[in-house]
Amino acid sequence: RYDSSLGLLTKKFIALLRSSSHGELDLNRAATLLKVQKRRIYDITNVLEGI
């Protein structure tokens, strides 16, 4: 269950974002790399936007 937690996915998402050139990341690619549905990526971006 921890493997799919929003906290862990957010950390992985931020790592992908930091490793990308110019701070840009295709959300479809992120979903594929993290092996989650695109909806989970939107959950992550909404949380990050809120803070």
mmCIF file as Biopython writes it, N, C-alpha, C and O atoms, coordinates in Angstrom:
data_model
#
loop_
_atom_site.group_PDB
_atom_site.id
_atom_site.type_symbol
_atom_site.label_atom_id
_atom_site.label_alt_id
_atom_site.label_comp_id
_atom_site.label_asym_id
_atom_site.label_entity_id
_atom_site.label_seq_id
_atom_site.pdbx_PDB_ins_code
_atom_site.Cartn_x
_atom_site.Cartn_y
_atom_site.Cartn_z
_atom_site.occupancy
_atom_site.B_iso_or_equiv
_atom_site.auth_seq_id
_atom_site.auth_asym_id
_atom_site.pdbx_PDB_model_num
ATOM 1   N N  . ARG A ? 1  ? 0.829  -1.195 0.000   1.0 0.0 1  A 1 
ATOM 2   C CA . ARG A ? 1  ? 0.000  0.000  0.000   1.0 0.0 1  A 1 
ATOM 3   C C  . ARG A ? 1  ? 0.869  1.252  0.000   1.0 0.0 1  A 1 
ATOM 4   O O  . ARG A ? 1  ? 0.529  2.240  -0.651  1.0 0.0 1  A 1 
ATOM 5   N N  . TYR A ? 2  ? 1.991  1.222  0.725   1.0 0.0 2  A 1 
ATOM 6   C CA . TYR A ? 2  ? 2.885  2.378  0.753   1.0 0.0 2  A 1 
ATOM 7   C C  . TYR A ? 2  ? 3.439  2.679  -0.626  1.0 0.0 2  A 1 
ATOM 8   O O  . TYR A ? 2  ? 3.701  3.837  -0.954  1.0 0.0 2  A 1 
ATOM 9   N N  . ASP A ? 3  ? 3.621  1.635  -1.445  1.0 0.0 3  A 1 
ATOM 10  C CA . ASP A ? 3  ? 4.173  1.808  -2.787  1.0 0.0 3  A 1 
ATOM 11  C C  . ASP A ? 3  ? 3.316  2.701  -3.664  1.0 0.0 3  A 1 
ATOM 12  O O  . ASP A ? 3  ? 3.830  3.313  -4.601  1.0 0.0 3  A 1 
ATOM 13  N N  . SER A ? 4  ? 2.031  2.790  -3.388  1.0 0.0 4  A 1 
ATOM 14  C CA . SER A ? 4  ? 1.138  3.606  -4.214  1.0 0.0 4  A 1 
ATOM 15  C C  . SER A ? 4  ? 0.601  4.821  -3.461  1.0 0.0 4  A 1 
ATOM 16  O O  . SER A ? 4  ? -0.344 5.466  -3.916  1.0 0.0 4  A 1 
ATOM 17  N N  . SER A ? 5  ? 1.201  5.137  -2.307  1.0 0.0 5  A 1 
ATOM 18  C CA . SER A ? 5  ? 0.706  6.269  -1.528  1.0 0.0 5  A 1 
ATOM 19  C C  . SER A ? 5  ? 0.977  7.584  -2.254  1.0 0.0 5  A 1 
ATOM 20  O O  . SER A ? 5  ? 1.940  7.709  -3.011  1.0 0.0 5  A 1 
ATOM 21  N N  . LEU A ? 6  ? 0.117  8.546  -2.007  1.0 0.0 6  A 1 
ATOM 22  C CA . LEU A ? 6  ? 0.256  9.837  -2.668  1.0 0.0 6  A 1 
ATOM 23  C C  . LEU A ? 6  ? 1.572  10.514 -2.279  1.0 0.0 6  A 1 
ATOM 24  O O  . LEU A ? 6  ? 2.188  11.191 -3.101  1.0 0.0 6  A 1 
ATOM 25  N N  . GLY A ? 7  ? 1.996  10.334 -1.048  1.0 0.0 7  A 1 
ATOM 26  C CA . GLY A ? 7  ? 3.261  10.931 -0.599  1.0 0.0 7  A 1 
ATOM 27  C C  . GLY A ? 7  ? 4.455  10.385 -1.365  1.0 0.0 7  A 1 
ATOM 28  O O  . GLY A ? 7  ? 5.308  11.146 -1.822  1.0 0.0 7  A 1 
ATOM 29  N N  . LEU A ? 8  ? 4.514  9.074  -1.505  1.0 0.0 8  A 1 
ATOM 30  C CA . LEU A ? 8  ? 5.633  8.448  -2.220  1.0 0.0 8  A 1 
ATOM 31  C C  . LEU A ? 8  ? 5.593  8.805  -3.703  1.0 0.0 8  A 1 
ATOM 32  O O  . LEU A ? 8  ? 6.628  9.094  -4.304  1.0 0.0 8  A 1 
ATOM 33  N N  . LEU A ? 9  ? 4.400  8.786  -4.291  1.0 0.0 9  A 1 
ATOM 34  C CA . LEU A ? 9  ? 4.279  9.151  -5.699  1.0 0.0 9  A 1 
ATOM 35  C C  . LEU A ? 9  ? 4.689  10.602 -5.927  1.0 0.0 9  A 1 
ATOM 36  O O  . LEU A ? 9  ? 5.293  10.927 -6.949  1.0 0.0 9  A 1 
ATOM 37  N N  . THR A ? 10 ? 4.361  11.470 -4.978  1.0 0.0 10 A 1 
ATOM 38  C CA . THR A ? 10 ? 4.752  12.875 -5.101  1.0 0.0 10 A 1 
ATOM 39  C C  . THR A ? 10 ? 6.270  13.013 -5.076  1.0 0.0 10 A 1 
ATOM 40  O O  . THR A ? 10 ? 6.837  13.776 -5.858  1.0 0.0 10 A 1 
ATOM 41  N N  . LYS A ? 11 ? 6.926  12.286 -4.189  1.0 0.0 11 A 1 
ATOM 42  C CA . LYS A ? 11 ? 8.393  12.318 -4.134  1.0 0.0 11 A 1 
ATOM 43  C C  . LYS A ? 11 ? 9.002  11.838 -5.447  1.0 0.0 11 A 1 
ATOM 44  O O  . LYS A ? 11 ? 9.962  12.429 -5.942  1.0 0.0 11 A 1 
ATOM 45  N N  . LYS A ? 12 ? 8.450  10.774 -6.008  1.0 0.0 12 A 1 
ATOM 46  C CA . LYS A ? 12 ? 8.946  10.260 -7.281  1.0 0.0 12 A 1 
ATOM 47  C C  . LYS A ? 12 ? 8.677  11.248 -8.411  1.0 0.0 12 A 1 
ATOM 48  O O  . LYS A ? 12 ? 9.513  11.427 -9.297  1.0 0.0 12 A 1 
ATOM 49  N N  . PHE A ? 13 ? 7.515  11.886 -8.380  1.0 0.0 13 A 1 
ATOM 50  C CA . PHE A ? 13 ? 7.159  12.876 -9.390  1.0 0.0 13 A 1 
ATOM 51  C C  . PHE A ? 13 ? 8.123  14.056 -9.341  1.0 0.0 13 A 1 
ATOM 52  O O  . PHE A ? 13 ? 8.583  14.525 -10.382 1.0 0.0 13 A 1 
ATOM 53  N N  . ILE A ? 14 ? 8.426  14.531 -8.155  1.0 0.0 14 A 1 
ATOM 54  C CA . ILE A ? 14 ? 9.359  15.658 -8.004  1.0 0.0 14 A 1 
ATOM 55  C C  . ILE A ? 14 ? 10.748 15.261 -8.480  1.0 0.0 14 A 1 
ATOM 56  O O  . ILE A ? 14 ? 11.446 16.072 -9.088  1.0 0.0 14 A 1 
ATOM 57  N N  . ALA A ? 15 ? 11.160 14.026 -8.213  1.0 0.0 15 A 1 
ATOM 58  C CA . ALA A ? 15 ? 12.461 13.551 -8.706  1.0 0.0 15 A 1 
ATOM 59  C C  . ALA A ? 15 ? 12.485 13.559 -10.230 1.0 0.0 15 A 1 
ATOM 60  O O  . ALA A ? 15 ? 13.485 13.952 -10.831 1.0 0.0 15 A 1 
ATOM 61  N N  . LEU A ? 16 ? 11.391 13.128 -10.862 1.0 0.0 16 A 1 
ATOM 62  C CA . LEU A ? 16 ? 11.314 13.176 -12.322 1.0 0.0 16 A 1 
ATOM 63  C C  . LEU A ? 16 ? 11.387 14.619 -12.817 1.0 0.0 16 A 1 
ATOM 64  O O  . LEU A ? 16 ? 12.079 14.915 -13.791 1.0 0.0 16 A 1 
ATOM 65  N N  . LEU A ? 17 ? 10.678 15.500 -12.148 1.0 0.0 17 A 1 
ATOM 66  C CA . LEU A ? 17 ? 10.656 16.903 -12.540 1.0 0.0 17 A 1 
ATOM 67  C C  . LEU A ? 17 ? 12.038 17.537 -12.413 1.0 0.0 17 A 1 
ATOM 68  O O  . LEU A ? 17 ? 12.459 18.301 -13.281 1.0 0.0 17 A 1 
ATOM 69  N N  . ARG A ? 18 ? 12.729 17.222 -11.346 1.0 0.0 18 A 1 
ATOM 70  C CA . ARG A ? 18 ? 14.078 17.777 -11.146 1.0 0.0 18 A 1 
ATOM 71  C C  . ARG A ? 18 ? 15.079 17.246 -12.169 1.0 0.0 18 A 1 
ATOM 72  O O  . ARG A ? 18 ? 16.021 17.945 -12.541 1.0 0.0 18 A 1 
ATOM 73  N N  . SER A ? 19 ? 14.878 16.024 -12.616 1.0 0.0 19 A 1 
ATOM 74  C CA . SER A ? 19 ? 15.819 15.445 -13.576 1.0 0.0 19 A 1 
ATOM 75  C C  . SER A ? 19 ? 15.505 15.833 -15.019 1.0 0.0 19 A 1 
ATOM 76  O O  . SER A ? 19 ? 16.276 15.530 -15.929 1.0 0.0 19 A 1 
ATOM 77  N N  . SER A ? 20 ? 14.382 16.499 -15.224 1.0 0.0 20 A 1 
ATOM 78  C CA . SER A ? 20 ? 13.999 16.886 -16.587 1.0 0.0 20 A 1 
ATOM 79  C C  . SER A ? 20 ? 14.708 18.176 -16.990 1.0 0.0 20 A 1 
ATOM 80  O O  . SER A ? 20 ? 15.113 18.980 -16.152 1.0 0.0 20 A 1 
ATOM 81  N N  . SER A ? 21 ? 14.839 18.339 -18.285 1.0 0.0 21 A 1 
ATOM 82  C CA . SER A ? 21 ? 15.475 19.557 -18.779 1.0 0.0 21 A 1 
ATOM 83  C C  . SER A ? 21 ? 14.496 20.721 -18.716 1.0 0.0 21 A 1 
ATOM 84  O O  . SER A ? 21 ? 13.321 20.568 -19.051 1.0 0.0 21 A 1 
ATOM 85  N N  . HIS A ? 22 ? 14.964 21.854 -18.297 1.0 0.0 22 A 1 
ATOM 86  C CA . HIS A ? 22 ? 14.184 23.086 -18.220 1.0 0.0 22 A 1 
ATOM 87  C C  . HIS A ? 22 ? 12.995 22.995 -17.271 1.0 0.0 22 A 1 
ATOM 88  O O  . HIS A ? 22 ? 12.106 23.843 -17.338 1.0 0.0 22 A 1 
ATOM 89  N N  . GLY A ? 23 ? 12.947 22.001 -16.395 1.0 0.0 23 A 1 
ATOM 90  C CA . GLY A ? 23 ? 11.854 21.885 -15.439 1.0 0.0 23 A 1 
ATOM 91  C C  . GLY A ? 23 ? 10.519 21.546 -16.072 1.0 0.0 23 A 1 
ATOM 92  O O  . GLY A ? 23 ? 9.467  21.848 -15.509 1.0 0.0 23 A 1 
ATOM 93  N N  . GLU A ? 24 ? 10.553 20.919 -17.241 1.0 0.0 24 A 1 
ATOM 94  C CA . GLU A ? 24 ? 9.321  20.547 -17.932 1.0 0.0 24 A 1 
ATOM 95  C C  . GLU A ? 24 ? 9.161  19.030 -17.903 1.0 0.0 24 A 1 
ATOM 96  O O  . GLU A ? 24 ? 10.133 18.285 -18.027 1.0 0.0 24 A 1 
ATOM 97  N N  . LEU A ? 25 ? 7.917  18.590 -17.738 1.0 0.0 25 A 1 
ATOM 98  C CA . LEU A ? 25 ? 7.652  17.156 -17.678 1.0 0.0 25 A 1 
ATOM 99  C C  . LEU A ? 25 ? 6.301  16.873 -18.311 1.0 0.0 25 A 1 
ATOM 100 O O  . LEU A ? 25 ? 5.292  17.464 -17.928 1.0 0.0 25 A 1 
ATOM 101 N N  . ASP A ? 26 ? 6.286  15.976 -19.274 1.0 0.0 26 A 1 
ATOM 102 C CA . ASP A ? 26 ? 5.041  15.561 -19.908 1.0 0.0 26 A 1 
ATOM 103 C C  . ASP A ? 26 ? 4.280  14.668 -18.923 1.0 0.0 26 A 1 
ATOM 104 O O  . ASP A ? 26 ? 4.816  13.665 -18.452 1.0 0.0 26 A 1 
ATOM 105 N N  . LEU A ? 27 ? 3.046  15.029 -18.616 1.0 0.0 27 A 1 
ATOM 106 C CA . LEU A ? 27 ? 2.284  14.292 -17.610 1.0 0.0 27 A 1 
ATOM 107 C C  . LEU A ? 27 ? 1.939  12.882 -18.066 1.0 0.0 27 A 1 
ATOM 108 O O  . LEU A ? 27 ? 1.852  11.972 -17.242 1.0 0.0 27 A 1 
ATOM 109 N N  . ASN A ? 28 ? 1.742  12.690 -19.361 1.0 0.0 28 A 1 
ATOM 110 C CA . ASN A ? 28 ? 1.495  11.332 -19.869 1.0 0.0 28 A 1 
ATOM 111 C C  . ASN A ? 28 ? 2.723  10.454 -19.674 1.0 0.0 28 A 1 
ATOM 112 O O  . ASN A ? 28 ? 2.612  9.285  -19.306 1.0 0.0 28 A 1 
ATOM 113 N N  . ARG A ? 29 ? 3.898  11.033 -19.926 1.0 0.0 29 A 1 
ATOM 114 C CA . ARG A ? 29 ? 5.148  10.290 -19.732 1.0 0.0 29 A 1 
ATOM 115 C C  . ARG A ? 29 ? 5.363  9.983  -18.252 1.0 0.0 29 A 1 
ATOM 116 O O  . ARG A ? 29 ? 5.794  8.885  -17.898 1.0 0.0 29 A 1 
ATOM 117 N N  . ALA A ? 30 ? 5.061  10.956 -17.387 1.0 0.0 30 A 1 
ATOM 118 C CA . ALA A ? 30 ? 5.207  10.744 -15.947 1.0 0.0 30 A 1 
ATOM 119 C C  . ALA A ? 30 ? 4.306  9.605  -15.480 1.0 0.0 30 A 1 
ATOM 120 O O  . ALA A ? 30 ? 4.725  8.770  -14.678 1.0 0.0 30 A 1 
ATOM 121 N N  . ALA A ? 31 ? 3.083  9.569  -15.973 1.0 0.0 31 A 1 
ATOM 122 C CA . ALA A ? 31 ? 2.155  8.497  -15.596 1.0 0.0 31 A 1 
ATOM 123 C C  . ALA A ? 31 ? 2.702  7.137  -16.025 1.0 0.0 31 A 1 
ATOM 124 O O  . ALA A ? 31 ? 2.604  6.157  -15.287 1.0 0.0 31 A 1 
ATOM 125 N N  . THR A ? 32 ? 3.277  7.091  -17.221 1.0 0.0 32 A 1 
ATOM 126 C CA . THR A ? 32 ? 3.852  5.842  -17.716 1.0 0.0 32 A 1 
ATOM 127 C C  . THR A ? 32 ? 5.056  5.424  -16.877 1.0 0.0 32 A 1 
ATOM 128 O O  . THR A ? 32 ? 5.172  4.263  -16.486 1.0 0.0 32 A 1 
ATOM 129 N N  . LEU A ? 33 ? 5.946  6.368  -16.603 1.0 0.0 33 A 1 
ATOM 130 C CA . LEU A ? 33 ? 7.155  6.045  -15.839 1.0 0.0 33 A 1 
ATOM 131 C C  . LEU A ? 33 ? 6.831  5.624  -14.407 1.0 0.0 33 A 1 
ATOM 132 O O  . LEU A ? 33 ? 7.478  4.734  -13.856 1.0 0.0 33 A 1 
ATOM 133 N N  . LEU A ? 34 ? 5.834  6.262  -13.812 1.0 0.0 34 A 1 
ATOM 134 C CA . LEU A ? 34 ? 5.469  5.942  -12.431 1.0 0.0 34 A 1 
ATOM 135 C C  . LEU A ? 34 ? 4.476  4.782  -12.344 1.0 0.0 34 A 1 
ATOM 136 O O  . LEU A ? 34 ? 4.144  4.316  -11.254 1.0 0.0 34 A 1 
ATOM 137 N N  . LYS A ? 35 ? 4.006  4.320  -13.515 1.0 0.0 35 A 1 
ATOM 138 C CA . LYS A ? 35 ? 3.082  3.189  -13.589 1.0 0.0 35 A 1 
ATOM 139 C C  . LYS A ? 35 ? 1.800  3.447  -12.797 1.0 0.0 35 A 1 
ATOM 140 O O  . LYS A ? 35 ? 1.353  2.612  -12.011 1.0 0.0 35 A 1 
ATOM 141 N N  . VAL A ? 36 ? 1.225  4.629  -13.028 1.0 0.0 36 A 1 
ATOM 142 C CA . VAL A ? 36 ? -0.041 4.995  -12.398 1.0 0.0 36 A 1 
ATOM 143 C C  . VAL A ? 36 ? -0.968 5.571  -13.468 1.0 0.0 36 A 1 
ATOM 144 O O  . VAL A ? 36 ? -0.537 5.930  -14.564 1.0 0.0 36 A 1 
ATOM 145 N N  . GLN A ? 37 ? -2.239 5.646  -13.120 1.0 0.0 37 A 1 
ATOM 146 C CA . GLN A ? 37 ? -3.194 6.274  -14.022 1.0 0.0 37 A 1 
ATOM 147 C C  . GLN A ? 37 ? -2.957 7.781  -14.033 1.0 0.0 37 A 1 
ATOM 148 O O  . GLN A ? 37 ? -2.457 8.352  -13.064 1.0 0.0 37 A 1 
ATOM 149 N N  . LYS A ? 38 ? -3.321 8.407  -15.134 1.0 0.0 38 A 1 
ATOM 150 C CA . LYS A ? 38 ? -3.118 9.852  -15.256 1.0 0.0 38 A 1 
ATOM 151 C C  . LYS A ? 38 ? -3.863 10.608 -14.160 1.0 0.0 38 A 1 
ATOM 152 O O  . LYS A ? 38 ? -3.433 11.688 -13.756 1.0 0.0 38 A 1 
ATOM 153 N N  . ARG A ? 39 ? -4.954 10.064 -13.684 1.0 0.0 39 A 1 
ATOM 154 C CA . ARG A ? 39 ? -5.712 10.700 -12.603 1.0 0.0 39 A 1 
ATOM 155 C C  . ARG A ? 39 ? -4.848 10.907 -11.362 1.0 0.0 39 A 1 
ATOM 156 O O  . ARG A ? 39 ? -4.959 11.933 -10.690 1.0 0.0 39 A 1 
ATOM 157 N N  . ARG A ? 40 ? -3.988 9.934  -11.056 1.0 0.0 40 A 1 
ATOM 158 C CA . ARG A ? 40 ? -3.092 10.072 -9.887  1.0 0.0 40 A 1 
ATOM 159 C C  . ARG A ? 40 ? -2.088 11.202 -10.105 1.0 0.0 40 A 1 
ATOM 160 O O  . ARG A ? 40 ? -1.721 11.897 -9.157  1.0 0.0 40 A 1 
ATOM 161 N N  . ILE A ? 41 ? -1.641 11.389 -11.346 1.0 0.0 41 A 1 
ATOM 162 C CA . ILE A ? 41 ? -0.729 12.492 -11.656 1.0 0.0 41 A 1 
ATOM 163 C C  . ILE A ? 41 ? -1.438 13.821 -11.408 1.0 0.0 41 A 1 
ATOM 164 O O  . ILE A ? 41 ? -0.852 14.760 -10.870 1.0 0.0 41 A 1 
ATOM 165 N N  . TYR A ? 42 ? -2.707 13.884 -11.810 1.0 0.0 42 A 1 
ATOM 166 C CA . TYR A ? 42 ? -3.482 15.111 -11.562 1.0 0.0 42 A 1 
ATOM 167 C C  . TYR A ? 42 ? -3.662 15.343 -10.064 1.0 0.0 42 A 1 
ATOM 168 O O  . TYR A ? 42 ? -3.635 16.490 -9.618  1.0 0.0 42 A 1 
ATOM 169 N N  . ASP A ? 43 ? -3.844 14.289 -9.281  1.0 0.0 43 A 1 
ATOM 170 C CA . ASP A ? 43 ? -3.922 14.439 -7.825  1.0 0.0 43 A 1 
ATOM 171 C C  . ASP A ? 43 ? -2.643 15.066 -7.286  1.0 0.0 43 A 1 
ATOM 172 O O  . ASP A ? 43 ? -2.687 15.964 -6.446  1.0 0.0 43 A 1 
ATOM 173 N N  . ILE A ? 44 ? -1.503 14.586 -7.775  1.0 0.0 44 A 1 
ATOM 174 C CA . ILE A ? 44 ? -0.205 15.111 -7.333  1.0 0.0 44 A 1 
ATOM 175 C C  . ILE A ? 44 ? -0.050 16.572 -7.717  1.0 0.0 44 A 1 
ATOM 176 O O  . ILE A ? 44 ? 0.343  17.392 -6.887  1.0 0.0 44 A 1 
ATOM 177 N N  . THR A ? 45 ? -0.356 16.907 -8.967  1.0 0.0 45 A 1 
ATOM 178 C CA . THR A ? 45 ? -0.187 18.299 -9.405  1.0 0.0 45 A 1 
ATOM 179 C C  . THR A ? 45 ? -1.138 19.228 -8.668  1.0 0.0 45 A 1 
ATOM 180 O O  . THR A ? 45 ? -0.780 20.371 -8.383  1.0 0.0 45 A 1 
ATOM 181 N N  . ASN A ? 46 ? -2.338 18.762 -8.355  1.0 0.0 46 A 1 
ATOM 182 C CA . ASN A ? 46 ? -3.275 19.587 -7.593  1.0 0.0 46 A 1 
ATOM 183 C C  . ASN A ? 46 ? -2.773 19.861 -6.179  1.0 0.0 46 A 1 
ATOM 184 O O  . ASN A ? 46 ? -2.919 20.973 -5.671  1.0 0.0 46 A 1 
ATOM 185 N N  . VAL A ? 47 ? -2.188 18.864 -5.549  1.0 0.0 47 A 1 
ATOM 186 C CA . VAL A ? 47 ? -1.622 19.043 -4.214  1.0 0.0 47 A 1 
ATOM 187 C C  . VAL A ? 47 ? -0.458 20.043 -4.277  1.0 0.0 47 A 1 
ATOM 188 O O  . VAL A ? 47 ? -0.376 20.963 -3.463  1.0 0.0 47 A 1 
ATOM 189 N N  . LEU A ? 48 ? 0.428  19.853 -5.243  1.0 0.0 48 A 1 
ATOM 190 C CA . LEU A ? 48 ? 1.582  20.748 -5.352  1.0 0.0 48 A 1 
ATOM 191 C C  . LEU A ? 48 ? 1.148  22.166 -5.678  1.0 0.0 48 A 1 
ATOM 192 O O  . LEU A ? 48 ? 1.740  23.123 -5.178  1.0 0.0 48 A 1 
ATOM 193 N N  . GLU A ? 49 ? 0.135  22.314 -6.499  1.0 0.0 49 A 1 
ATOM 194 C CA . GLU A ? 49 ? -0.382 23.643 -6.823  1.0 0.0 49 A 1 
ATOM 195 C C  . GLU A ? 49 ? -0.973 24.314 -5.592  1.0 0.0 49 A 1 
ATOM 196 O O  . GLU A ? 49 ? -0.874 25.531 -5.430  1.0 0.0 49 A 1 
ATOM 197 N N  . GLY A ? 50 ? -1.588 23.516 -4.725  1.0 0.0 50 A 1 
ATOM 198 C CA . GLY A ? 50 ? -2.191 24.051 -3.514  1.0 0.0 50 A 1 
ATOM 199 C C  . GLY A ? 50 ? -1.180 24.573 -2.510  1.0 0.0 50 A 1 
ATOM 200 O O  . GLY A ? 50 ? -1.486 25.464 -1.717  1.0 0.0 50 A 1 
ATOM 201 N N  . ILE A ? 51 ? 0.025  24.017 -2.543  1.0 0.0 51 A 1 
ATOM 202 C CA . ILE A ? 51 ? 1.030  24.485 -1.586  1.0 0.0 51 A 1 
ATOM 203 C C  . ILE A ? 51 ? 1.930  25.478 -2.271  1.0 0.0 51 A 1 
ATOM 204 O O  . ILE A ? 51 ? 2.854  26.005 -1.651  1.0 0.0 51 A 1 
#
